[in-house]
């Protein structure tokens, strides 16, 4: 499981490089993300992080780098 600063950096770097990240699952303790290709068609990796205030601030209600999905 990644630390919060590490996961925020990873997600930001993935998105900046053109990839898409999506929340795969979320509970009271952790969040699991899928890292997808730029077209969103293939999951390349999966990472998890503790659910912290810093991570929630980064997500700002988003479930994907594509925006506010429900």
HTML snippet that shows the backbone in 3Dmol.js (N, CA, C, O; Angstrom):
<script src="https://3Dmol.org/build/3Dmol-min.js"></script>
<div id="view" style="width:600px;height:400px;position:relative"></div>
<script>
const pdb = `
ATOM      1  N   UNK A   1       0.855  -1.174   0.000  1.00  0.00           N
ATOM      2  CA  UNK A   1       0.000   0.000   0.000  1.00  0.00           C
ATOM      3  C   UNK A   1       0.899   1.235   0.000  1.00  0.00           C
ATOM      4  O   UNK A   1       1.872   1.305   0.751  1.00  0.00           O
ATOM      5  N   UNK A   2       0.571   2.191  -0.833  1.00  0.00           N
ATOM      6  CA  UNK A   2       1.348   3.429  -0.960  1.00  0.00           C
ATOM      7  C   UNK A   2       0.995   4.409   0.150  1.00  0.00           C
ATOM      8  O   UNK A   2      -0.113   4.391   0.686  1.00  0.00           O
ATOM      9  N   UNK A   3       1.948   5.259   0.484  1.00  0.00           N
ATOM     10  CA  UNK A   3       1.649   6.357   1.402  1.00  0.00           C
ATOM     11  C   UNK A   3       0.862   7.419   0.635  1.00  0.00           C
ATOM     12  O   UNK A   3       0.858   7.425  -0.596  1.00  0.00           O
ATOM     13  N   UNK A   4       0.202   8.308   1.359  1.00  0.00           N
ATOM     14  CA  UNK A   4      -0.629   9.321   0.699  1.00  0.00           C
ATOM     15  C   UNK A   4       0.170  10.232  -0.228  1.00  0.00           C
ATOM     16  O   UNK A   4      -0.240  10.419  -1.374  1.00  0.00           O
ATOM     17  N   UNK A   5       1.301  10.815   0.214  1.00  0.00           N
ATOM     18  CA  UNK A   5       2.045  11.675  -0.728  1.00  0.00           C
ATOM     19  C   UNK A   5       2.484  10.901  -1.975  1.00  0.00           C
ATOM     20  O   UNK A   5       2.478  11.439  -3.082  1.00  0.00           O
ATOM     21  N   UNK A   6       2.860   9.645  -1.786  1.00  0.00           N
ATOM     22  CA  UNK A   6       3.305   8.815  -2.903  1.00  0.00           C
ATOM     23  C   UNK A   6       2.157   8.537  -3.878  1.00  0.00           C
ATOM     24  O   UNK A   6       2.355   8.613  -5.091  1.00  0.00           O
ATOM     25  N   UNK A   7       0.971   8.220  -3.375  1.00  0.00           N
ATOM     26  CA  UNK A   7      -0.153   7.911  -4.266  1.00  0.00           C
ATOM     27  C   UNK A   7      -0.610   9.154  -5.013  1.00  0.00           C
ATOM     28  O   UNK A   7      -0.935   9.073  -6.198  1.00  0.00           O
ATOM     29  N   UNK A   8      -0.642  10.300  -4.346  1.00  0.00           N
ATOM     30  CA  UNK A   8      -1.035  11.545  -5.020  1.00  0.00           C
ATOM     31  C   UNK A   8      -0.044  11.850  -6.140  1.00  0.00           C
ATOM     32  O   UNK A   8      -0.450  12.238  -7.236  1.00  0.00           O
ATOM     33  N   UNK A   9       1.240  11.681  -5.879  1.00  0.00           N
ATOM     34  CA  UNK A   9       2.270  11.901  -6.893  1.00  0.00           C
ATOM     35  C   UNK A   9       2.105  10.918  -8.050  1.00  0.00           C
ATOM     36  O   UNK A   9       2.210  11.304  -9.214  1.00  0.00           O
ATOM     37  N   UNK A  10       1.847   9.657  -7.735  1.00  0.00           N
ATOM     38  CA  UNK A  10       1.659   8.628  -8.761  1.00  0.00           C
ATOM     39  C   UNK A  10       0.460   8.945  -9.646  1.00  0.00           C
ATOM     40  O   UNK A  10       0.562   8.892 -10.872  1.00  0.00           O
ATOM     41  N   UNK A  11      -0.675   9.275  -9.034  1.00  0.00           N
ATOM     42  CA  UNK A  11      -1.884   9.579  -9.804  1.00  0.00           C
ATOM     43  C   UNK A  11      -1.693  10.825 -10.661  1.00  0.00           C
ATOM     44  O   UNK A  11      -2.114  10.859 -11.818  1.00  0.00           O
ATOM     45  N   UNK A  12      -1.061  11.842 -10.094  1.00  0.00           N
ATOM     46  CA  UNK A  12      -0.818  13.080 -10.832  1.00  0.00           C
ATOM     47  C   UNK A  12       0.115  12.827 -12.015  1.00  0.00           C
ATOM     48  O   UNK A  12      -0.126  13.320 -13.116  1.00  0.00           O
ATOM     49  N   UNK A  13       1.168  12.065 -11.787  1.00  0.00           N
ATOM     50  CA  UNK A  13       2.126  11.755 -12.856  1.00  0.00           C
ATOM     51  C   UNK A  13       1.452  10.933 -13.963  1.00  0.00           C
ATOM     52  O   UNK A  13       1.685  11.169 -15.149  1.00  0.00           O
ATOM     53  N   UNK A  14       0.610   9.960 -13.563  1.00  0.00           N
ATOM     54  CA  UNK A  14      -0.093   9.118 -14.531  1.00  0.00           C
ATOM     55  C   UNK A  14      -1.011   9.976 -15.407  1.00  0.00           C
ATOM     56  O   UNK A  14      -1.032   9.834 -16.629  1.00  0.00           O
ATOM     57  N   UNK A  15      -1.762  10.862 -14.765  1.00  0.00           N
ATOM     58  CA  UNK A  15      -2.698  11.732 -15.484  1.00  0.00           C
ATOM     59  C   UNK A  15      -1.948  12.712 -16.395  1.00  0.00           C
ATOM     60  O   UNK A  15      -2.357  12.933 -17.535  1.00  0.00           O
ATOM     61  N   UNK A  16      -0.859  13.295 -15.900  1.00  0.00           N
ATOM     62  CA  UNK A  16      -0.057  14.234 -16.686  1.00  0.00           C
ATOM     63  C   UNK A  16       0.538  13.559 -17.919  1.00  0.00           C
ATOM     64  O   UNK A  16       0.730  14.198 -18.953  1.00  0.00           O
ATOM     65  N   UNK A  17       0.828  12.265 -17.802  1.00  0.00           N
ATOM     66  CA  UNK A  17       1.390  11.501 -18.920  1.00  0.00           C
ATOM     67  C   UNK A  17       0.326  11.056 -19.916  1.00  0.00           C
ATOM     68  O   UNK A  17       0.647  10.444 -20.934  1.00  0.00           O
ATOM     69  N   UNK A  18      -0.938  11.360 -19.630  1.00  0.00           N
ATOM     70  CA  UNK A  18      -2.014  11.021 -20.554  1.00  0.00           C
ATOM     71  C   UNK A  18      -2.827   9.807 -20.157  1.00  0.00           C
ATOM     72  O   UNK A  18      -3.814   9.477 -20.814  1.00  0.00           O
ATOM     73  N   UNK A  19      -2.419   9.137 -19.084  1.00  0.00           N
ATOM     74  CA  UNK A  19      -3.165   7.974 -18.619  1.00  0.00           C
ATOM     75  C   UNK A  19      -4.404   8.379 -17.838  1.00  0.00           C
ATOM     76  O   UNK A  19      -4.593   9.549 -17.505  1.00  0.00           O
ATOM     77  N   UNK A  20      -5.234   7.404 -17.555  1.00  0.00           N
ATOM     78  CA  UNK A  20      -6.469   7.614 -16.801  1.00  0.00           C
ATOM     79  C   UNK A  20      -6.401   6.785 -15.527  1.00  0.00           C
ATOM     80  O   UNK A  20      -6.030   5.612 -15.571  1.00  0.00           O
ATOM     81  N   UNK A  21      -6.754   7.379 -14.399  1.00  0.00           N
ATOM     82  CA  UNK A  21      -6.883   6.606 -13.165  1.00  0.00           C
ATOM     83  C   UNK A  21      -8.352   6.584 -12.766  1.00  0.00           C
ATOM     84  O   UNK A  21      -9.098   7.531 -13.017  1.00  0.00           O
ATOM     85  N   UNK A  22      -8.751   5.479 -12.138  1.00  0.00           N
ATOM     86  CA  UNK A  22     -10.130   5.333 -11.668  1.00  0.00           C
ATOM     87  C   UNK A  22     -10.126   4.691 -10.292  1.00  0.00           C
ATOM     88  O   UNK A  22      -9.302   3.822 -10.005  1.00  0.00           O
ATOM     89  N   UNK A  23     -11.051   5.121  -9.443  1.00  0.00           N
ATOM     90  CA  UNK A  23     -11.247   4.469  -8.151  1.00  0.00           C
ATOM     91  C   UNK A  23     -11.951   3.147  -8.434  1.00  0.00           C
ATOM     92  O   UNK A  23     -13.035   3.125  -9.017  1.00  0.00           O
ATOM     93  N   UNK A  24     -11.326   2.042  -8.018  1.00  0.00           N
ATOM     94  CA  UNK A  24     -11.926   0.723  -8.203  1.00  0.00           C
ATOM     95  C   UNK A  24     -12.749   0.318  -6.992  1.00  0.00           C
ATOM     96  O   UNK A  24     -13.800  -0.310  -7.119  1.00  0.00           O
ATOM     97  N   UNK A  25     -12.252   0.687  -5.813  1.00  0.00           N
ATOM     98  CA  UNK A  25     -12.998   0.411  -4.585  1.00  0.00           C
ATOM     99  C   UNK A  25     -12.558   1.391  -3.511  1.00  0.00           C
ATOM    100  O   UNK A  25     -11.462   1.949  -3.549  1.00  0.00           O
ATOM    101  N   UNK A  26     -13.451   1.578  -2.556  1.00  0.00           N
ATOM    102  CA  UNK A  26     -13.211   2.572  -1.511  1.00  0.00           C
ATOM    103  C   UNK A  26     -13.967   2.098  -0.279  1.00  0.00           C
ATOM    104  O   UNK A  26     -15.148   1.760  -0.358  1.00  0.00           O
ATOM    105  N   UNK A  27     -13.282   2.075   0.857  1.00  0.00           N
ATOM    106  CA  UNK A  27     -13.966   1.800   2.117  1.00  0.00           C
ATOM    107  C   UNK A  27     -13.493   2.822   3.143  1.00  0.00           C
ATOM    108  O   UNK A  27     -12.807   3.783   2.793  1.00  0.00           O
ATOM    109  N   UNK A  28     -13.847   2.626   4.376  1.00  0.00           N
ATOM    110  CA  UNK A  28     -13.513   3.632   5.395  1.00  0.00           C
ATOM    111  C   UNK A  28     -12.012   3.751   5.650  1.00  0.00           C
ATOM    112  O   UNK A  28     -11.558   4.757   6.195  1.00  0.00           O
ATOM    113  N   UNK A  29     -11.238   2.736   5.263  1.00  0.00           N
ATOM    114  CA  UNK A  29      -9.803   2.731   5.548  1.00  0.00           C
ATOM    115  C   UNK A  29      -8.900   2.955   4.344  1.00  0.00           C
ATOM    116  O   UNK A  29      -7.796   3.478   4.493  1.00  0.00           O
ATOM    117  N   UNK A  30      -9.349   2.569   3.153  1.00  0.00           N
ATOM    118  CA  UNK A  30      -8.448   2.616   2.002  1.00  0.00           C
ATOM    119  C   UNK A  30      -9.189   2.871   0.694  1.00  0.00           C
ATOM    120  O   UNK A  30     -10.413   2.766   0.607  1.00  0.00           O
ATOM    121  N   UNK A  31      -8.390   3.210  -0.319  1.00  0.00           N
ATOM    122  CA  UNK A  31      -8.894   3.423  -1.673  1.00  0.00           C
ATOM    123  C   UNK A  31      -7.990   2.633  -2.617  1.00  0.00           C
ATOM    124  O   UNK A  31      -6.766   2.676  -2.497  1.00  0.00           O
ATOM    125  N   UNK A  32      -8.603   1.909  -3.559  1.00  0.00           N
ATOM    126  CA  UNK A  32      -7.862   1.159  -4.570  1.00  0.00           C
ATOM    127  C   UNK A  32      -8.108   1.825  -5.921  1.00  0.00           C
ATOM    128  O   UNK A  32      -9.249   2.076  -6.307  1.00  0.00           O
ATOM    129  N   UNK A  33      -7.022   2.103  -6.626  1.00  0.00           N
ATOM    130  CA  UNK A  33      -7.079   2.776  -7.921  1.00  0.00           C
ATOM    131  C   UNK A  33      -6.611   1.842  -9.020  1.00  0.00           C
ATOM    132  O   UNK A  33      -5.706   1.032  -8.819  1.00  0.00           O
ATOM    133  N   UNK A  34      -7.236   1.959 -10.188  1.00  0.00           N
ATOM    134  CA  UNK A  34      -6.759   1.307 -11.395  1.00  0.00           C
ATOM    135  C   UNK A  34      -6.091   2.353 -12.263  1.00  0.00           C
ATOM    136  O   UNK A  34      -6.603   3.462 -12.411  1.00  0.00           O
ATOM    137  N   UNK A  35      -4.956   2.009 -12.835  1.00  0.00           N
ATOM    138  CA  UNK A  35      -4.243   2.895 -13.754  1.00  0.00           C
ATOM    139  C   UNK A  35      -4.444   2.349 -15.161  1.00  0.00           C
ATOM    140  O   UNK A  35      -4.028   1.232 -15.470  1.00  0.00           O
ATOM    141  N   UNK A  36      -5.087   3.148 -16.013  1.00  0.00           N
ATOM    142  CA  UNK A  36      -5.504   2.704 -17.337  1.00  0.00           C
ATOM    143  C   UNK A  36      -4.752   3.441 -18.440  1.00  0.00           C
ATOM    144  O   UNK A  36      -4.196   4.517 -18.223  1.00  0.00           O
ATOM    145  N   UNK A  37      -4.748   2.838 -19.629  1.00  0.00           N
ATOM    146  CA  UNK A  37      -4.157   3.474 -20.800  1.00  0.00           C
ATOM    147  C   UNK A  37      -4.904   4.762 -21.122  1.00  0.00           C
ATOM    148  O   UNK A  37      -5.977   5.019 -20.574  1.00  0.00           O
ATOM    149  N   UNK A  38      -4.340   5.562 -22.003  1.00  0.00           N
ATOM    150  CA  UNK A  38      -4.915   6.879 -22.312  1.00  0.00           C
ATOM    151  C   UNK A  38      -6.331   6.797 -22.868  1.00  0.00           C
ATOM    152  O   UNK A  38      -7.103   7.743 -22.714  1.00  0.00           O
ATOM    153  N   UNK A  39      -6.688   5.691 -23.509  1.00  0.00           N
ATOM    154  CA  UNK A  39      -8.053   5.551 -24.019  1.00  0.00           C
ATOM    155  C   UNK A  39      -8.974   4.874 -23.005  1.00  0.00           C
ATOM    156  O   UNK A  39     -10.160   4.676 -23.266  1.00  0.00           O
ATOM    157  N   UNK A  40      -8.414   4.521 -21.839  1.00  0.00           N
ATOM    158  CA  UNK A  40      -9.200   3.912 -20.773  1.00  0.00           C
ATOM    159  C   UNK A  40      -9.549   2.459 -21.016  1.00  0.00           C
ATOM    160  O   UNK A  40     -10.314   1.871 -20.252  1.00  0.00           O
ATOM    161  N   UNK A  41      -9.004   1.874 -22.063  1.00  0.00           N
ATOM    162  CA  UNK A  41      -9.388   0.528 -22.451  1.00  0.00           C
ATOM    163  C   UNK A  41      -8.701  -0.600 -21.712  1.00  0.00           C
ATOM    164  O   UNK A  41      -9.275  -1.681 -21.579  1.00  0.00           O
ATOM    165  N   UNK A  42      -7.495  -0.383 -21.230  1.00  0.00           N
ATOM    166  CA  UNK A  42      -6.750  -1.470 -20.605  1.00  0.00           C
ATOM    167  C   UNK A  42      -6.166  -1.015 -19.273  1.00  0.00           C
ATOM    168  O   UNK A  42      -5.507   0.021 -19.185  1.00  0.00           O
ATOM    169  N   UNK A  43      -6.422  -1.813 -18.240  1.00  0.00           N
ATOM    170  CA  UNK A  43      -5.836  -1.512 -16.938  1.00  0.00           C
ATOM    171  C   UNK A  43      -4.399  -2.003 -16.935  1.00  0.00           C
ATOM    172  O   UNK A  43      -4.131  -3.178 -17.188  1.00  0.00           O
ATOM    173  N   UNK A  44      -3.481  -1.093 -16.648  1.00  0.00           N
ATOM    174  CA  UNK A  44      -2.060  -1.413 -16.656  1.00  0.00           C
ATOM    175  C   UNK A  44      -1.537  -1.782 -15.275  1.00  0.00           C
ATOM    176  O   UNK A  44      -0.597  -2.567 -15.149  1.00  0.00           O
ATOM    177  N   UNK A  45      -2.149  -1.215 -14.241  1.00  0.00           N
ATOM    178  CA  UNK A  45      -1.676  -1.450 -12.882  1.00  0.00           C
ATOM    179  C   UNK A  45      -2.791  -1.119 -11.902  1.00  0.00           C
ATOM    180  O   UNK A  45      -3.822  -0.547 -12.259  1.00  0.00           O
ATOM    181  N   UNK A  46      -2.547  -1.496 -10.662  1.00  0.00           N
ATOM    182  CA  UNK A  46      -3.488  -1.204  -9.576  1.00  0.00           C
ATOM    183  C   UNK A  46      -2.675  -0.802  -8.354  1.00  0.00           C
ATOM    184  O   UNK A  46      -1.680  -1.451  -8.029  1.00  0.00           O
ATOM    185  N   UNK A  47      -3.086   0.257  -7.680  1.00  0.00           N
ATOM    186  CA  UNK A  47      -2.398   0.725  -6.477  1.00  0.00           C
ATOM    187  C   UNK A  47      -3.427   1.035  -5.395  1.00  0.00           C
ATOM    188  O   UNK A  47      -4.576   1.366  -5.688  1.00  0.00           O
ATOM    189  N   UNK A  48      -3.002   0.923  -4.152  1.00  0.00           N
ATOM    190  CA  UNK A  48      -3.893   1.194  -3.019  1.00  0.00           C
ATOM    191  C   UNK A  48      -3.225   2.178  -2.077  1.00  0.00           C
ATOM    192  O   UNK A  48      -2.000   2.287  -2.025  1.00  0.00           O
ATOM    193  N   UNK A  49      -4.058   2.890  -1.336  1.00  0.00           N
ATOM    194  CA  UNK A  49      -3.564   3.886  -0.393  1.00  0.00           C
ATOM    195  C   UNK A  49      -4.504   3.977   0.792  1.00  0.00           C
ATOM    196  O   UNK A  49      -5.705   3.745   0.656  1.00  0.00           O
ATOM    197  N   UNK A  50      -3.962   4.314   1.960  1.00  0.00           N
ATOM    198  CA  UNK A  50      -4.848   4.615   3.090  1.00  0.00           C
ATOM    199  C   UNK A  50      -5.724   5.812   2.725  1.00  0.00           C
ATOM    200  O   UNK A  50      -5.306   6.696   1.977  1.00  0.00           O
ATOM    201  N   UNK A  51      -6.912   5.828   3.250  1.00  0.00           N
ATOM    202  CA  UNK A  51      -7.841   6.943   3.008  1.00  0.00           C
ATOM    203  C   UNK A  51      -7.547   8.032   4.032  1.00  0.00           C
ATOM    204  O   UNK A  51      -7.831   7.873   5.219  1.00  0.00           O
ATOM    205  N   UNK A  52      -6.975   9.141   3.562  1.00  0.00           N
ATOM    206  CA  UNK A  52      -6.584  10.245   4.437  1.00  0.00           C
ATOM    207  C   UNK A  52      -7.240  11.539   3.965  1.00  0.00           C
ATOM    208  O   UNK A  52      -7.800  11.602   2.871  1.00  0.00           O
ATOM    209  N   UNK A  53      -7.162  12.559   4.799  1.00  0.00           N
ATOM    210  CA  UNK A  53      -7.700  13.867   4.417  1.00  0.00           C
ATOM    211  C   UNK A  53      -6.969  14.426   3.202  1.00  0.00           C
ATOM    212  O   UNK A  53      -7.580  15.057   2.339  1.00  0.00           O
ATOM    213  N   UNK A  54      -5.668  14.196   3.139  1.00  0.00           N
ATOM    214  CA  UNK A  54      -4.877  14.675   1.998  1.00  0.00           C
ATOM    215  C   UNK A  54      -5.344  14.011   0.697  1.00  0.00           C
ATOM    216  O   UNK A  54      -5.473  14.677  -0.330  1.00  0.00           O
ATOM    217  N   UNK A  55      -5.594  12.708   0.745  1.00  0.00           N
ATOM    218  CA  UNK A  55      -6.069  12.004  -0.443  1.00  0.00           C
ATOM    219  C   UNK A  55      -7.468  12.479  -0.824  1.00  0.00           C
ATOM    220  O   UNK A  55      -7.748  12.699  -2.002  1.00  0.00           O
ATOM    221  N   UNK A  56      -8.341  12.638   0.160  1.00  0.00           N
ATOM    222  CA  UNK A  56      -9.701  13.127  -0.115  1.00  0.00           C
ATOM    223  C   UNK A  56      -9.662  14.527  -0.736  1.00  0.00           C
ATOM    224  O   UNK A  56     -10.465  14.837  -1.616  1.00  0.00           O
ATOM    225  N   UNK A  57      -8.735  15.369  -0.284  1.00  0.00           N
ATOM    226  CA  UNK A  57      -8.595  16.713  -0.860  1.00  0.00           C
ATOM    227  C   UNK A  57      -8.150  16.624  -2.318  1.00  0.00           C
ATOM    228  O   UNK A  57      -8.640  17.373  -3.163  1.00  0.00           O
ATOM    229  N   UNK A  58      -7.234  15.720  -2.614  1.00  0.00           N
ATOM    230  CA  UNK A  58      -6.784  15.530  -3.993  1.00  0.00           C
ATOM    231  C   UNK A  58      -7.932  15.033  -4.868  1.00  0.00           C
ATOM    232  O   UNK A  58      -8.117  15.517  -5.984  1.00  0.00           O
ATOM    233  N   UNK A  59      -8.694  14.077  -4.369  1.00  0.00           N
ATOM    234  CA  UNK A  59      -9.807  13.523  -5.147  1.00  0.00           C
ATOM    235  C   UNK A  59     -10.923  14.540  -5.337  1.00  0.00           C
ATOM    236  O   UNK A  59     -11.547  14.590  -6.397  1.00  0.00           O
ATOM    237  N   UNK A  60     -11.174  15.344  -4.323  1.00  0.00           N
ATOM    238  CA  UNK A  60     -12.215  16.388  -4.385  1.00  0.00           C
ATOM    239  C   UNK A  60     -13.530  15.853  -4.946  1.00  0.00           C
ATOM    240  O   UNK A  60     -14.187  16.520  -5.746  1.00  0.00           O
ATOM    241  N   UNK A  61     -13.909  14.650  -4.525  1.00  0.00           N
ATOM    242  CA  UNK A  61     -15.167  14.055  -4.961  1.00  0.00           C
ATOM    243  C   UNK A  61     -15.088  13.275  -6.262  1.00  0.00           C
ATOM    244  O   UNK A  61     -16.064  12.639  -6.660  1.00  0.00           O
ATOM    245  N   UNK A  62     -13.937  13.313  -6.932  1.00  0.00           N
ATOM    246  CA  UNK A  62     -13.793  12.598  -8.213  1.00  0.00           C
ATOM    247  C   UNK A  62     -13.598  11.107  -7.975  1.00  0.00           C
ATOM    248  O   UNK A  62     -13.014  10.699  -6.972  1.00  0.00           O
ATOM    249  N   UNK A  63     -14.087  10.307  -8.898  1.00  0.00           N
ATOM    250  CA  UNK A  63     -13.847   8.870  -8.887  1.00  0.00           C
ATOM    251  C   UNK A  63     -12.942   8.469 -10.045  1.00  0.00           C
ATOM    252  O   UNK A  63     -12.660   7.287 -10.243  1.00  0.00           O
ATOM    253  N   UNK A  64     -12.490   9.462 -10.809  1.00  0.00           N
ATOM    254  CA  UNK A  64     -11.667   9.214 -11.982  1.00  0.00           C
ATOM    255  C   UNK A  64     -10.959  10.504 -12.390  1.00  0.00           C
ATOM    256  O   UNK A  64     -11.410  11.605 -12.075  1.00  0.00           O
ATOM    257  N   UNK A  65      -9.850  10.342 -13.092  1.00  0.00           N
ATOM    258  CA  UNK A  65      -9.187  11.516 -13.656  1.00  0.00           C
ATOM    259  C   UNK A  65     -10.008  12.103 -14.796  1.00  0.00           C
ATOM    260  O   UNK A  65      -9.721  13.200 -15.276  1.00  0.00           O
ATOM    261  N   UNK A  66     -11.023  11.376 -15.223  1.00  0.00           N
ATOM    262  CA  UNK A  66     -11.907  11.855 -16.293  1.00  0.00           C
ATOM    263  C   UNK A  66     -12.950  12.832 -15.771  1.00  0.00           C
ATOM    264  O   UNK A  66     -13.653  13.464 -16.560  1.00  0.00           O
ATOM    265  N   UNK A  67     -13.059  12.965 -14.458  1.00  0.00           N
ATOM    266  CA  UNK A  67     -14.009  13.917 -13.886  1.00  0.00           C
ATOM    267  C   UNK A  67     -14.872  13.295 -12.817  1.00  0.00           C
ATOM    268  O   UNK A  67     -14.492  12.304 -12.192  1.00  0.00           O
ATOM    269  N   UNK A  68     -16.012  13.869 -12.615  1.00  0.00           N
ATOM    270  CA  UNK A  68     -16.920  13.466 -11.544  1.00  0.00           C
ATOM    271  C   UNK A  68     -17.892  12.420 -12.054  1.00  0.00           C
ATOM    272  O   UNK A  68     -18.985  12.748 -12.515  1.00  0.00           O
ATOM    273  N   UNK A  69     -17.492  11.156 -11.969  1.00  0.00           N
ATOM    274  CA  UNK A  69     -18.339  10.050 -12.400  1.00  0.00           C
ATOM    275  C   UNK A  69     -19.149   9.541 -11.227  1.00  0.00           C
ATOM    276  O   UNK A  69     -18.728   9.652 -10.075  1.00  0.00           O
ATOM    277  N   UNK A  70     -20.293   8.994 -11.513  1.00  0.00           N
ATOM    278  CA  UNK A  70     -21.111   8.407 -10.445  1.00  0.00           C
ATOM    279  C   UNK A  70     -21.182   6.925 -10.621  1.00  0.00           C
ATOM    280  O   UNK A  70     -21.824   6.239  -9.826  1.00  0.00           O
TER     281      UNK A  70
END
`;
const viewer = $3Dmol.createViewer("view");
viewer.addModel(pdb, "pdb");
viewer.setStyle({}, {cartoon: {color: "spectrum"}});
viewer.zoomTo();
viewer.render();
</script>
